[in-house]
Amino acid sequence: MIIGIAAVDRKGAIGKGGKLPWHYPADMKFFRETTTGHAVVMGRKTWLTIGKPLKNRLNIVLSRDLSIEPQESLLVLGDVESVLSFNKSLSTELFVIGGAQIYEAFLPHIEKWIITEVPLTVRGADAFMPEGYLDEFKVEDSKSLDDDLVVKFYSRG
Ligand SMILES: NC(=O)c1ccc[n+]([C@@H]2O[C@H](COP(=O)([O-])OP(=O)(O)OC[C@H]3O[C@@H](n4cnc5c(N)ncnc54)[C@H](OP(=O)(O)O)[C@@H]3O)[C@@H](O)[C@H]2O)c1
């Protein structure tokens, strides 16, 4: 299963200046617990902000420039098709973890979204979720986290 996971502000913003525009330990814990033991795919820019492979997960980085230094638990792939065909050999879920370009590129292939609703409107944000990304989805479940955060679980409906 291919699952998109993101934390999104009231206007669809997800990033500013190459970083997350907030710090919510409860959401980071939720993200870690949800994705541990699975594979994650991210864009090169998100990879740069994380800086090292996320522990106990297979990390896939999408980049057209395949010069990223190989290391354990890291696979660098050059296009969406390669990720999709690699996914067929996976026995775990594949989480699409951003950023904006990667959510856009995987949108047609995402079967579920897990969205943390961030109760902010970030000024000067420069990375956003794709327009209408939830249009073909419906809420199946929700969960409250600390810091007034709500996570919604969406499936294609
Ligand atoms: N709120 C959240 O949940 C969340 C989650 C993740 C990230 N973010 C934020 O999102 C922002 C980064 O997003 P972004 O859109 O600027 O960058 P990104 O999606 O992380 O990475 C973009 C890079 O990915 C590669 N790429 C993109 N599409 C590709 C394709 N179809 N085939 C091959 N490679 C492809 C390219 O790398 P090359 O240039 O190497 O070819 C491109 O420069 C940051 O602010 C980050 O903090 C937020």
The ligand as an SDF file (V2000), in Angstrom:
LIG
                    3D

 48 52  0  0  0  0  0  0  0  0999 V2000
    4.8380   19.2540    6.6540 N   0  0  0  0  0  0  0  0  0  0  0  0
    5.2600   18.0800    6.2220 C   0  0  0  0  0  0  0  0  0  0  0  0
    4.6730   17.0320    6.5280 O   0  0  0  0  0  0  0  0  0  0  0  0
    6.4810   18.0150    5.3400 C   0  0  0  0  0  0  0  0  0  0  0  0
    7.0060   16.7650    4.9540 C   0  0  0  0  0  0  0  0  0  0  0  0
    8.1540   16.7440    4.1530 C   0  0  0  0  0  0  0  0  0  0  0  0
    8.7460   17.9330    3.7350 C   0  0  0  0  0  0  0  0  0  0  0  0
    8.1960   19.1160    4.1240 N   0  0  0  0  0  0  0  0  0  0  0  0
    8.7830   20.3960    3.6810 C   0  0  0  0  0  0  0  0  0  0  0  0
    8.6900   20.4660    2.2540 O   0  0  0  0  0  0  0  0  0  0  0  0
    9.7420   21.3220    1.7710 C   0  0  0  0  0  0  0  0  0  0  0  0
   10.5260   20.5810    0.6790 C   0  0  0  0  0  0  0  0  0  0  0  0
    9.6630   20.2920   -0.4070 O   0  0  0  0  0  0  0  0  0  0  0  0
   10.1600   20.5350   -1.9140 P   0  0  0  0  0  0  0  0  0  0  0  0
    8.9770   20.3050   -2.7990 O   0  0  0  0  0  0  0  0  0  0  0  0
   10.8830   21.8390   -1.9970 O   0  0  0  0  0  0  0  0  0  0  0  0
   11.2850   19.4180   -2.1180 O   0  0  0  0  0  0  0  0  0  0  0  0
   11.2200   17.7860   -2.0870 P   0  0  0  0  0  0  0  0  0  0  0  0
    9.9490   17.3050   -2.7010 O   0  0  0  0  0  0  0  0  0  0  0  0
   11.5930   17.3040   -0.7400 O   0  0  0  0  0  0  0  0  0  0  0  0
   12.4790   17.4470   -3.0350 O   0  0  0  0  0  0  0  0  0  0  0  0
   12.5060   17.9190   -4.3420 C   0  0  0  0  0  0  0  0  0  0  0  0
   13.5820   17.1680   -5.1100 C   0  0  0  0  0  0  0  0  0  0  0  0
   13.1760   15.8150   -5.3090 O   0  0  0  0  0  0  0  0  0  0  0  0
   13.6110   15.3630   -6.5750 C   0  0  0  0  0  0  0  0  0  0  0  0
   12.4330   15.0630   -7.3980 N   0  0  0  0  0  0  0  0  0  0  0  0
   11.2160   15.6750   -7.3860 C   0  0  0  0  0  0  0  0  0  0  0  0
   10.3720   15.1070   -8.2730 N   0  0  0  0  0  0  0  0  0  0  0  0
   11.0830   14.1120   -8.8660 C   0  0  0  0  0  0  0  0  0  0  0  0
   10.7730   13.1620   -9.8700 C   0  0  0  0  0  0  0  0  0  0  0  0
    9.5340   13.1090  -10.4270 N   0  0  0  0  0  0  0  0  0  0  0  0
   11.7340   12.2910  -10.2600 N   0  0  0  0  0  0  0  0  0  0  0  0
   12.9810   12.3370   -9.6840 C   0  0  0  0  0  0  0  0  0  0  0  0
   13.3250   13.2070   -8.7230 N   0  0  0  0  0  0  0  0  0  0  0  0
   12.3890   14.0820   -8.3200 C   0  0  0  0  0  0  0  0  0  0  0  0
   14.4300   16.4770   -7.1840 C   0  0  0  0  0  0  0  0  0  0  0  0
   15.7580   16.2450   -6.7280 O   0  0  0  0  0  0  0  0  0  0  0  0
   17.0720   16.6250   -7.6400 P   0  0  0  0  0  0  0  0  0  0  0  0
   17.0580   18.1260   -7.6730 O   0  0  0  0  0  0  0  0  0  0  0  0
   18.2000   16.0140   -6.8940 O   0  0  0  0  0  0  0  0  0  0  0  0
   16.8280   15.9870   -8.9820 O   0  0  0  0  0  0  0  0  0  0  0  0
   13.8600   17.7090   -6.5060 C   0  0  0  0  0  0  0  0  0  0  0  0
   14.7640   18.8040   -6.4750 O   0  0  0  0  0  0  0  0  0  0  0  0
   10.6050   21.6540    2.9820 C   0  0  0  0  0  0  0  0  0  0  0  0
   10.2110   22.9210    3.4950 O   0  0  0  0  0  0  0  0  0  0  0  0
   10.2550   20.5510    3.9690 C   0  0  0  0  0  0  0  0  0  0  0  0
   10.4750   20.9250    5.3180 O   0  0  0  0  0  0  0  0  0  0  0  0
    7.0950   19.1740    4.9180 C   0  0  0  0  0  0  0  0  0  0  0  0
  1  2  1  0
  2  3  2  0
  2  4  1  0
  4  5  1  0
  4 48  2  0
  5  6  2  0
  6  7  1  0
  7  8  2  0
  8  9  1  0
  8 48  1  0
  9 10  1  0
  9 46  1  0
 10 11  1  0
 11 12  1  0
 11 44  1  0
 12 13  1  0
 13 14  1  0
 14 15  2  0
 14 16  1  0
 14 17  1  0
 17 18  1  0
 18 19  2  0
 18 20  1  0
 18 21  1  0
 21 22  1  0
 22 23  1  0
 23 24  1  0
 23 42  1  0
 24 25  1  0
 25 26  1  0
 25 36  1  0
 26 27  1  0
 26 35  1  0
 27 28  2  0
 28 29  1  0
 29 30  1  0
 29 35  2  0
 30 31  1  0
 30 32  2  0
 32 33  1  0
 33 34  2  0
 34 35  1  0
 36 37  1  0
 36 42  1  0
 37 38  1  0
 38 39  2  0
 38 40  1  0
 38 41  1  0
 42 43  1  0
 44 45  1  0
 44 46  1  0
 46 47  1  0
M  CHG  2   8   1  16  -1
M  END
$$$$
